[in-house]
Protein backbone atom coordinates (compact mmCIF):
# COMPACT_ATOMS: atom_id res chain seq x y z
CA UNK A 1 0.00 0.00 0.00
CA UNK A 2 1.12 3.56 -0.58
CA UNK A 3 2.71 5.25 2.34
CA UNK A 4 0.35 8.26 2.00
CA UNK A 5 -2.74 8.90 4.05
CA UNK A 6 -5.15 7.23 1.61
CA UNK A 7 -6.33 3.69 2.24
CA UNK A 8 -6.70 0.95 -0.40
CA UNK A 9 -10.46 1.42 -0.39
CA UNK A 10 -10.16 5.17 -1.08
CA UNK A 11 -7.96 4.93 -4.16
CA UNK A 12 -9.21 4.42 -7.68
CA UNK A 13 -8.93 0.78 -8.74
CA UNK A 14 -6.75 -0.37 -11.61
CA UNK A 15 -6.69 -3.61 -13.61
CA UNK A 16 -6.39 -6.79 -11.52
CA UNK A 17 -2.64 -7.40 -10.98
CA UNK A 18 -0.98 -10.50 -12.41
CA UNK A 19 1.07 -13.12 -10.59
CA UNK A 20 4.46 -11.41 -10.73
CA UNK A 21 2.95 -8.06 -9.81
CA UNK A 22 1.29 -9.66 -6.79
CA UNK A 23 4.62 -11.20 -5.76
CA UNK A 24 6.28 -7.81 -6.20
CA UNK A 25 3.62 -6.14 -4.06
CA UNK A 26 4.74 -8.28 -1.13
CA UNK A 27 8.15 -6.60 -1.45
CA UNK A 28 7.39 -2.97 -2.24
CA UNK A 29 3.80 -2.52 -1.00
CA UNK A 30 3.10 -5.30 1.53
CA UNK A 31 -0.06 -3.62 2.85
CA UNK A 32 -1.61 -3.81 -0.61
CA UNK A 33 -0.54 -7.45 -0.95
CA UNK A 34 -2.13 -8.30 2.39
CA UNK A 35 -5.30 -6.36 1.57
CA UNK A 36 -5.73 -8.34 -1.65
CA UNK A 37 -5.03 -11.61 0.17
CA UNK A 38 -7.72 -10.80 2.74
CA UNK A 39 -10.39 -10.24 0.06
CA UNK A 40 -12.58 -13.35 0.05
CA UNK A 41 -13.45 -12.83 -3.62
CA UNK A 42 -9.95 -14.08 -4.41
CA UNK A 43 -9.84 -16.80 -1.76
CA UNK A 44 -7.03 -19.29 -2.34
CA UNK A 45 -5.16 -17.12 -4.80
CA UNK A 46 -2.37 -16.38 -2.33
CA UNK A 47 -1.93 -20.11 -1.87
CA UNK A 48 -1.47 -20.51 -5.63
CA UNK A 49 0.97 -17.58 -5.60
CA UNK A 50 3.22 -19.10 -2.98
CA UNK A 51 3.20 -22.44 -4.78
CA UNK A 52 4.41 -20.58 -7.86
CA UNK A 53 7.03 -18.83 -5.71
CA UNK A 54 8.23 -22.18 -4.33
CA UNK A 55 8.50 -23.53 -7.88
CA UNK A 56 10.60 -20.52 -8.89
CA UNK A 57 12.78 -21.08 -5.82
CA UNK A 58 13.37 -24.71 -6.76
CA UNK A 59 14.12 -23.80 -10.35
CA UNK A 60 16.56 -21.06 -9.38
CA UNK A 61 18.36 -22.95 -6.61
CA UNK A 62 17.83 -26.72 -6.86
CA UNK A 63 18.30 -27.51 -10.54
CA UNK A 64 21.41 -29.55 -9.74
CA UNK A 65 19.56 -31.89 -7.40
CA UNK A 66 16.55 -32.16 -9.69
CA UNK A 67 18.82 -32.95 -12.65
CA UNK A 68 20.44 -35.74 -10.63
CA UNK A 69 17.01 -37.06 -9.66
CA UNK A 70 15.95 -37.11 -13.31
CA UNK A 71 19.15 -38.91 -14.26
CA UNK A 72 18.65 -41.48 -11.52
CA UNK A 73 15.06 -42.03 -12.61
CA UNK A 74 15.94 -42.59 -16.26
CA UNK A 75 19.10 -44.68 -15.87
CA UNK A 76 18.57 -46.58 -12.61
CA UNK A 77 14.95 -46.78 -11.48
CA UNK A 78 11.95 -44.47 -11.69
CA UNK A 79 11.13 -45.01 -8.02
CA UNK A 80 14.68 -44.17 -6.98
CA UNK A 81 14.59 -41.00 -9.06
CA UNK A 82 11.27 -40.02 -7.47
CA UNK A 83 12.64 -40.57 -3.97
CA UNK A 84 15.66 -38.45 -4.83
CA UNK A 85 13.44 -35.65 -6.12
CA UNK A 86 11.30 -35.84 -2.98
CA UNK A 87 14.44 -35.53 -0.86
CA UNK A 88 15.39 -32.37 -2.75
CA UNK A 89 11.89 -30.95 -2.23
CA UNK A 90 11.86 -31.91 1.44
CA UNK A 91 15.28 -30.42 2.16
CA UNK A 92 14.36 -27.20 0.36
CA UNK A 93 10.82 -26.56 1.52
CA UNK A 94 10.26 -28.20 4.91
CA UNK A 95 11.26 -25.17 7.00
CA UNK A 96 9.35 -22.74 4.78
CA UNK A 97 6.20 -24.84 4.85
CA UNK A 98 6.47 -25.28 8.60
CA UNK A 99 6.76 -21.54 9.18
CA UNK A 100 3.85 -20.95 6.80
CA UNK A 101 1.61 -23.25 8.83
CA UNK A 102 2.73 -21.67 12.10
CA UNK A 103 1.99 -18.21 10.70
CA UNK A 104 -1.49 -19.27 9.60
CA UNK A 105 -2.25 -20.72 13.04
CA UNK A 106 -1.07 -17.53 14.76
CA UNK A 107 -3.23 -15.32 12.53
CA UNK A 108 -6.25 -17.56 12.99
CA UNK A 109 -5.81 -17.46 16.76
CA UNK A 110 -5.56 -13.64 16.77
CA UNK A 111 -8.37 -12.97 14.30
CA UNK A 112 -11.12 -12.59 16.89
CA UNK A 113 -14.80 -13.08 16.10
CA UNK A 114 -14.28 -12.68 12.36
CA UNK A 115 -11.64 -15.39 12.20
CA UNK A 116 -11.57 -17.43 9.00
CA UNK A 117 -9.07 -20.21 8.48
CA UNK A 118 -8.89 -19.70 4.72
CA UNK A 119 -8.21 -15.99 5.09
CA UNK A 120 -5.59 -16.63 7.78
CA UNK A 121 -3.83 -19.06 5.44
CA UNK A 122 -3.95 -16.62 2.51
CA UNK A 123 -2.47 -13.85 4.64
CA UNK A 124 0.22 -16.21 5.97
CA UNK A 125 1.12 -17.13 2.37
CA UNK A 126 1.92 -13.47 1.67
CA UNK A 127 3.84 -13.16 4.95
CA UNK A 128 5.94 -16.23 4.04
CA UNK A 129 7.09 -14.85 0.68
CA UNK A 130 10.18 -13.14 2.21
CA UNK A 131 11.53 -16.61 3.01
CA UNK A 132 11.54 -17.31 -0.72
CA UNK A 133 12.91 -13.89 -1.71
CA UNK A 134 15.88 -13.98 0.68
CA UNK A 135 16.84 -17.60 -0.02
CA UNK A 136 16.57 -17.15 -3.78
CA UNK A 137 18.60 -13.93 -3.80
CA UNK A 138 21.35 -15.25 -1.52
CA UNK A 139 21.68 -18.61 -3.29
CA UNK A 140 21.75 -17.15 -6.77
CA UNK A 141 24.43 -14.62 -5.80
CA UNK A 142 26.56 -17.31 -4.17
CA UNK A 143 26.21 -19.63 -7.17
CA UNK A 144 26.79 -16.86 -9.71
CA UNK A 145 30.11 -15.81 -8.18
CA UNK A 146 31.23 -19.40 -7.73
CA UNK A 147 31.34 -19.65 -3.93
CA UNK A 148 30.74 -23.14 -2.52
CA UNK A 149 29.21 -21.82 0.69
CA UNK A 150 28.82 -18.83 2.97
CA UNK A 151 30.26 -18.27 6.46
CA UNK A 152 28.03 -19.37 9.30
CA UNK A 153 27.61 -15.82 10.58
CA UNK A 154 26.32 -14.75 7.14
CA UNK A 155 23.83 -17.61 7.19
CA UNK A 156 22.59 -16.43 10.58
CA UNK A 157 22.22 -12.87 9.32
CA UNK A 158 20.26 -14.03 6.27
CA UNK A 159 18.03 -16.20 8.44
CA UNK A 160 17.43 -13.25 10.76
CA UNK A 161 16.49 -11.03 7.82
CA UNK A 162 14.03 -13.53 6.35
CA UNK A 163 12.44 -14.47 9.68
CA UNK A 164 12.27 -10.85 10.81
CA UNK A 165 10.72 -9.80 7.52
CA UNK A 166 8.13 -12.55 7.76
CA UNK A 167 7.39 -11.58 11.36
CA UNK A 168 6.81 -7.97 10.32
CA UNK A 169 4.34 -9.04 7.63
CA UNK A 170 2.56 -11.31 10.10
CA UNK A 171 2.16 -8.30 12.40
CA UNK A 172 0.69 -6.31 9.51
CA UNK A 173 -1.63 -9.25 8.76
CA UNK A 174 -3.38 -9.14 12.11
CA UNK A 175 -5.62 -6.19 11.19
CA UNK A 176 -6.95 -7.65 7.91
CA UNK A 177 -7.37 -11.00 9.65
CA UNK A 178 -9.67 -9.38 12.23
CA UNK A 179 -11.85 -7.50 9.74
CA UNK A 180 -15.19 -8.63 8.44
CA UNK A 181 -15.31 -9.49 4.74
CA UNK A 182 -14.46 -6.40 2.67
CA UNK A 183 -14.24 -5.65 -1.04
CA UNK A 184 -10.76 -4.42 -1.89
CA UNK A 185 -10.12 -2.59 -5.17
CA UNK A 186 -7.16 -3.39 -7.36
CA UNK A 187 -4.00 -1.44 -6.43
CA UNK A 188 -3.47 1.93 -8.14
CA UNK A 189 -0.88 2.55 -10.81
CA UNK A 190 1.63 4.08 -8.41
CA UNK A 191 1.70 0.78 -6.51
CA UNK A 192 1.51 -1.55 -9.50
CA UNK A 193 4.45 -0.18 -11.50
CA UNK A 194 7.17 -0.71 -8.83
CA UNK A 195 5.56 -4.03 -7.89
CA UNK A 196 5.75 -5.20 -11.49
CA UNK A 197 9.41 -4.18 -11.61
CA UNK A 198 10.08 -6.12 -8.42
CA UNK A 199 8.35 -9.15 -9.94
CA UNK A 200 10.47 -8.88 -13.08
CA UNK A 201 13.59 -8.64 -10.91
CA UNK A 202 12.51 -11.87 -9.25
CA UNK A 203 12.23 -13.56 -12.65
CA UNK A 204 15.66 -12.20 -13.60
CA UNK A 205 17.12 -13.79 -10.47
CA UNK A 206 15.57 -17.13 -11.38
CA UNK A 207 16.98 -16.93 -14.91
CA UNK A 208 20.45 -16.10 -13.56
CA UNK A 209 20.17 -19.01 -11.15
CA UNK A 210 19.14 -21.42 -13.91
CA UNK A 211 21.97 -20.30 -16.19
CA UNK A 212 24.58 -20.53 -13.41
CA UNK A 213 23.42 -24.04 -12.51
CA UNK A 214 23.28 -25.15 -16.15
CA UNK A 215 26.87 -23.99 -16.67
CA UNK A 216 27.95 -25.83 -13.53
CA UNK A 217 26.15 -29.01 -14.56
CA UNK A 218 27.74 -28.92 -18.03
CA UNK A 219 31.18 -28.70 -16.45
CA UNK A 220 30.57 -31.24 -13.69
CA UNK A 221 28.57 -34.07 -15.24
CA UNK A 222 30.48 -36.54 -13.08
CA UNK A 223 28.88 -34.93 -10.01
CA UNK A 224 25.37 -35.07 -11.45
CA UNK A 225 25.12 -38.44 -13.14
CA UNK A 226 24.90 -41.57 -10.99
CA UNK A 227 28.05 -43.59 -10.40
CA UNK A 228 28.15 -46.74 -12.49
CA UNK A 229 30.13 -49.97 -12.60
CA UNK A 230 33.37 -49.69 -14.54
CA UNK A 231 34.04 -45.99 -13.87
CA UNK A 232 37.05 -44.66 -11.99
CA UNK A 233 36.13 -43.82 -8.42
CA UNK A 234 36.24 -40.05 -7.78
CA UNK A 235 39.21 -39.00 -5.68
CA UNK A 236 38.61 -37.63 -2.18
CA UNK A 237 40.41 -36.57 0.99
CA UNK A 238 38.18 -36.87 4.06
CA UNK A 239 39.12 -36.28 7.70
CA UNK A 240 39.21 -39.24 10.03
CA UNK A 241 37.01 -38.96 13.13
CA UNK A 242 39.08 -39.20 16.32
CA UNK A 243 38.25 -40.93 19.64
CA UNK A 244 36.25 -37.94 20.92
CA UNK A 245 34.69 -37.00 17.60
CA UNK A 246 37.34 -34.48 16.61
CA UNK A 247 38.36 -34.34 12.96
CA UNK A 248 41.91 -35.46 12.31
CA UNK A 249 44.23 -36.38 9.47
CA UNK A 250 42.68 -36.69 6.03
CA UNK A 251 42.36 -40.09 4.39
CA UNK A 252 42.57 -40.19 0.60
CA UNK A 253 41.22 -42.74 -1.81
CA UNK A 254 44.72 -42.95 -3.28
CA UNK A 255 45.98 -44.30 0.04
CA UNK A 256 43.82 -47.40 -0.46
CA UNK A 257 45.28 -48.22 -3.87
CA UNK A 258 46.12 -51.88 -4.36
CA UNK A 259 43.33 -53.07 -2.06
CA UNK A 260 39.64 -53.66 -2.53
CA UNK A 261 37.86 -50.77 -0.81
CA UNK A 262 34.32 -50.52 0.51
CA UNK A 263 32.86 -47.02 0.95
CA UNK A 264 29.72 -46.93 3.07
CA UNK A 265 27.84 -43.60 3.24
CA UNK A 266 25.63 -43.39 6.33
CA UNK A 267 24.12 -41.09 8.97
CA UNK A 268 23.29 -41.50 12.65
CA UNK A 269 19.57 -40.88 12.04
CA UNK A 270 19.31 -43.56 9.33
CA UNK A 271 17.76 -46.74 10.75
CA UNK A 272 18.73 -49.02 7.83
CA UNK A 273 22.29 -47.67 8.04
CA UNK A 274 22.55 -48.60 11.70
CA UNK A 275 21.06 -52.03 10.99
CA UNK A 276 23.69 -52.75 8.34
CA UNK A 277 26.64 -51.51 10.41
CA UNK A 278 27.25 -54.84 12.26
CA UNK A 279 27.50 -56.58 8.88
CA UNK A 280 30.13 -54.11 7.75
CA UNK A 281 32.02 -54.61 11.01
CA UNK A 282 31.92 -58.36 10.49
CA UNK A 283 33.10 -57.91 6.91
CA UNK A 284 36.05 -55.77 7.99
CA UNK A 285 37.08 -58.25 10.70
CA UNK A 286 36.85 -61.27 8.40
CA UNK A 287 38.63 -59.55 5.51
CA UNK A 288 41.70 -57.79 6.96
CA UNK A 289 43.09 -57.44 3.44
CA UNK A 290 40.41 -54.94 2.35
CA UNK A 291 39.62 -51.38 3.38
CA UNK A 292 36.17 -50.62 4.80
CA UNK A 293 35.53 -46.89 5.21
CA UNK A 294 32.40 -45.76 7.05
CA UNK A 295 31.71 -42.25 5.74
CA UNK A 296 29.40 -40.34 8.07
CA UNK A 297 27.34 -37.56 6.46
CA UNK A 298 25.76 -35.81 9.46
CA UNK A 299 27.44 -35.56 12.87
CA UNK A 300 30.99 -36.83 13.51
CA UNK A 301 30.69 -36.51 17.30
CA UNK A 302 27.46 -38.54 17.42
CA UNK A 303 28.92 -41.01 14.94
CA UNK A 304 32.03 -41.60 17.08
CA UNK A 305 29.87 -41.94 20.19
CA UNK A 306 27.80 -44.61 18.44
CA UNK A 307 30.94 -46.43 17.29
CA UNK A 308 32.41 -46.33 20.79
CA UNK A 309 29.16 -47.61 22.31
CA UNK A 310 28.94 -50.57 19.93
CA UNK A 311 32.67 -51.34 19.80
CA UNK A 312 32.99 -50.83 16.05
CA UNK A 313 36.55 -50.79 14.76
CA UNK A 314 35.69 -49.58 11.27
CA UNK A 315 37.65 -46.63 9.96
CA UNK A 316 35.32 -43.66 10.45
CA UNK A 317 35.49 -40.65 8.14
CA UNK A 318 33.42 -37.46 8.02
CA UNK A 319 31.87 -35.88 4.93
CA UNK A 320 30.00 -32.58 4.67
CA UNK A 321 28.04 -33.88 1.68
CA UNK A 322 30.47 -33.01 -1.08
CA UNK A 323 31.92 -36.50 -1.55
CA UNK A 324 28.50 -38.11 -1.12
CA UNK A 325 27.24 -35.90 -3.94
CA UNK A 326 30.15 -36.86 -6.19
CA UNK A 327 29.38 -40.53 -5.62
CA UNK A 328 25.67 -39.98 -6.23
CA UNK A 329 24.67 -41.00 -2.71
CA UNK A 330 21.24 -39.39 -2.95
CA UNK A 331 19.81 -41.86 -0.43
CA UNK A 332 21.43 -43.93 2.29
CA UNK A 333 22.67 -46.49 3.11
CA UNK A 334 24.78 -46.32 -0.04
CA UNK A 335 27.74 -48.63 -0.49
CA UNK A 336 30.38 -48.52 -3.21
CA UNK A 337 32.86 -51.33 -3.86
CA UNK A 338 36.10 -50.23 -5.53
CA UNK A 339 38.58 -52.74 -6.92
CA UNK A 340 42.36 -52.73 -6.57
CA UNK A 341 42.75 -50.51 -9.65
CA UNK A 342 40.45 -47.82 -8.24
CA UNK A 343 37.52 -48.73 -10.50
CA UNK A 344 33.96 -48.86 -9.20
CA UNK A 345 32.72 -52.43 -9.49
CA UNK A 346 29.43 -52.34 -7.61
CA UNK A 347 27.05 -49.73 -6.19
CA UNK A 348 24.61 -51.03 -3.57
CA UNK A 349 21.67 -48.79 -2.73
CA UNK A 350 19.77 -49.81 0.39
CA UNK A 351 20.45 -52.48 2.97
CA UNK A 352 21.60 -55.15 0.55
CA UNK A 353 19.05 -57.77 1.65
CA UNK A 354 18.73 -58.97 -1.95
CA UNK A 355 21.24 -61.85 -2.37
CA UNK A 356 22.36 -60.32 -5.67
CA UNK A 357 23.35 -57.19 -3.78
CA UNK A 358 24.94 -58.75 -0.71
CA UNK A 359 27.99 -56.62 0.05
CA UNK A 360 30.09 -59.44 1.52
CA UNK A 361 29.43 -61.68 -1.49
CA UNK A 362 30.27 -58.89 -3.90
CA UNK A 363 33.51 -58.15 -2.01
CA UNK A 364 34.51 -61.82 -2.22
CA UNK A 365 33.82 -61.77 -5.94
CA UNK A 366 35.96 -58.66 -6.54
CA UNK A 367 38.74 -59.89 -4.20
CA UNK A 368 38.99 -63.20 -6.10
CA UNK A 369 39.74 -61.39 -9.35
CA UNK A 370 43.35 -60.94 -10.39
N, C-alpha and C positions, 0 to 999 in steps of 0.2 A: 504494500500500500504506500501511497505517497506520504511523505513526511509532513505535508501541509496539514491544515486544520480540517479539510474536508474528509468525510468518511467514504467508504466504497459505495454506500447507498446513495450518496449525494452527487456523485460524479456521473457524467453522461456515459452510458455503456458503449463499448466498441464490439467488434466481431469476437465471437468466442475464441479464446486463445488455443493454439495447437499444443501438442505434447511438449515440444522442446521449449516453447514459450512458458508453459506451466512449470517445467523444471527450472527454467531460468528465474521465474518469479520467486521460487523458494530461496534463491540466492540474493536477488536485488530488491525484491519487495515481498518479504515473507508474510506480511499481514494480508496482502491480496491473495497469496497462495492459500493461506489458511481460511480466508473468507470463502473462497471458491470451494475448498474441500468441505467446509461446513454446510454448503448448500445441498439439501437433500434431493434437488432435481438432478444432480450429477453424482448421486450415491454410487460408490464403488470405483469412480474414475481415478481417485488418488491411489487406490490399490493397483489398478492397471498401470499407473504412471510409475510406481516404485518397482513393479515387476520389470518394466522397460528399463528403468535405471539400473537394476541389478544385472540385466542382460548386457547393457552397455559396459558395466563394470567388469563382468566376466570376459567380454570381448577385448576390452582394453588392457586387462591385466593377467588373464589366465589362459591365453591362447596356447602357450607352451603345454600346459597340462592337458588341455582339451585335445591338442594335436596328438599327444602321446596316447590318450585314451582312445582316440579314433584309430590310431595305428595298432594298438593292442586289439581292438575289436575286430579289425579287418584281417590281421595276420595271425592272431592267436585264438581268440574266442570272443564271440559277441558279448557273452555274459561278463567276461573279465573286463572288456572295454567299458561296459556299462558301469561296473563297480568302480573302475578307475575314475570315470567321469563323475560319478556320485561323490567320490572322495574329494575331488576338486571342488565341486559345488558345496559340499559340507564344510570343508576347510575355509572357503571364501565367504560363505554367507551365514554360518551359524550364529556368530556374534551379532551381526546386523539384524537378523530375524529375531533373535532373543530380545534385543533392545527395543525393536519395533513392538513386540508383544507387550513388554513391560510398559512402554509408553502408552499404548492403547488402554491397558488396565488402569494406569494412573489417571488418565483423562476421564475414563468412564467413572472411576470412583469419585472424582472431583466435580462431575458435571451437574450434580444437584438433581432437582425434580425433572429437569428436561433431558436427563441423560439418555443417550442412545448409543448402543454398542457400535453400530455401523458408522455413525458420525465420529465417535472416538477413534475408531480404527483409521478412518480416512484422514483425520487430523494428525494421528501418529505417523501415518505414511509420509506426510509432508515433513514432519519434524525429523524423520529418520533420513531424509535425503542428504543432509550434511555428511553422514557416515560414508555415503557413496562418493560425494564430491571430493572429500579430503583423501580418501584411499586412492581414488582414481588419479587425482593430480599428483600425489606423492609417488605412486608406483610408476606412472608414466615418466616422470622426471628422472627417477632413479634408473629406469631401464634405458631411457633415451641417452643418458650420459655415460652409460656402461658401468654403473656401480653395482656390485653384487649385493650389497646390503647397506643399511644405514646404522649409525651408532645407536645404542640403546636409548640414550638420552633424547635423541631426535625422535625415536619411535614414541617415547612417552609424551613429548611435546605434541606430536601429531594426534595421538590419542586424546590428549587433553583438549585440543582444539575441536576435534570432531564431537566428543562427548559434551563439551561445554556448549558448542553450537546447537546440538540437538536439545540440550536442556533448556536453552534460551527459547527455542521454538516451541517446546512443550509448555513453557510458562506462558507464551503468547497464545497457545491453543486453549488455555483454560476458559477464557471469555467466550469464544465461539462455541465451545463445548457445552456451556451453561445456558446458551440462548435457546429460545424456542425456534422452530423452523422459520427461516427468513429467506427471501428471494434476493440473491446477490447479483448485481449487474456484472457484465464483463468488464475487465479492467480498462481504464482509459489509455489513450495512445502514449501518454508520457510514462506509463508503467510498462506497457507492452514492448516498446522499442528496446529499452535496455535489457528486458527479460529475454527477448528473442536473441539479442547479441550474446547474452550469457549462455543460452541454450546452444547456440552455434559454437561457442567456445568449448562447451562440453563435448560436442561432436568432434571438434578438432582434436581435442585431447585423446578421444577414443581412436581416431584415425592414426595419430602419432603413435599411440600404444600398439596398435595392430601392426603398423609398419616396422616399428622397432623389434617386436617379437618375431615377425616374419623374417627379418634380416638375421636375427639370432638363430632361428630354427634352421635357415638355409646353411648357416655356417657351423651348426652343431647337430647335424642329423644323428650322430652317434649318441647324443644325449636325449634324443626324442624317441627314436625307434627302439623297440624292445630288443634286448640282448638275444642272440640266437646261437645255437650250436655251431661250432666251427669258426667263430670270430675270436680275434685276440681280445683277451680280457683287458678292460681299461685300467691304466696305471692309477695307483693311489698312494697316499702317504697319510695314514690315520694314527692319531695318538693312542697309545696303550692306556688302559685305565688302571691306575695304581691300587694298592691295598685299601686306601681310604676313599677311593673315587676320584683322586686327583689325576689329571691328564699328564702323561709322561712322554717318553721318547716315541717318535713316530715309527710306525711299521709300514714298510712299503711292500707292494706286490712283488717287486723285483727280488726282495729278500727271500721269497719263497720259491724262486726258480729252481727247477730240478726236482721238485716234489709235487705230488698231487695236492691241491689246495681246495678246501671247502670254505666258502664264504656264506655265513648265515646272517641275514639281516633280520633284526628283531627289536621289540620294544617291551618295556616292563608291563605295559597295560594290555598286551596282546596275549589272550588266553591260549590260543593254539601255539604261539611261540613258546610259552612256558611249558606247555605239554610236550613239545618236541625236544626241549633242552636236554632231558636225561638221555635221550637217544644219541644226541650229538656228543654228550660226555662219554657215553659208552663207546661210540665210534672212535673218538680221539684216544681213549685208553687202549682199545684193541688194535689200533693202527698207529703205532708211534712213528711210523715212517711218513705220515702225511701231516699236513698243516690244517687245523680246523680253527678258523677265526670267527668268533662271535661278534658281529658288528652291531652295537646298540645304537638306535636312532632317536632316543628320547632323553634319558637322564643317566649320565654315567655314574653318579653317586648311588642312585637307587639300583642301578644294574649291578654295581660292585657289591652292594649290600645283599642283593639276592644271590649272587654267586657265592659270597662268603657263607650265607645261611645254609645253602644247599651243598656246599663243598665242591663246587664245580672248579675244575682246573683248566678249563678252556681258556685260550688266549682271548682276552676281552679288549675290543677296540671301540672307539667312540666316533660317530659320524653325525655331522650337523644336517644331513640330508643330501649334501652334494654328491657323495659317492653313490648313495642309494639311487639318486636320480640317474646317474650315469649308467648304472646297471639295470635301470628300468624296474626297480623294486617299488612299484606303485601300490602293492599290497603285501602284507607280511602274514606269516613267515615266508621268506623268499631265500632260496638256497641256490648257490651257483657252484658248480664243480669245475675246477680248472685243472687241465692236465699238466704234465711236467714241462711242456713247451710254452705254457702260458696261454693256451687256447681254451676257450669255453667249450666244455663237452656236454654239460647238461644244466638246465635251469629248472628247478623244482618250485612251483608256486603252490603254497598250501602246506599241509602237514605231512604230505608224502604217504598217506595211508594206502594209496593205490600201489600194488606190488610193482607195477611198471615204473613207478616214481619213488621207489624206496631208496633213500639216500645211501645207506650202507651198501646195498647191492650195486648201485651205480658206481660208488667209489671202488668197490672190488673190481668191477669191470674195467674201469679206467686204469687202476693200478696194475692190472694183469697185462696191459698193453706195453709193448716195448717202444 
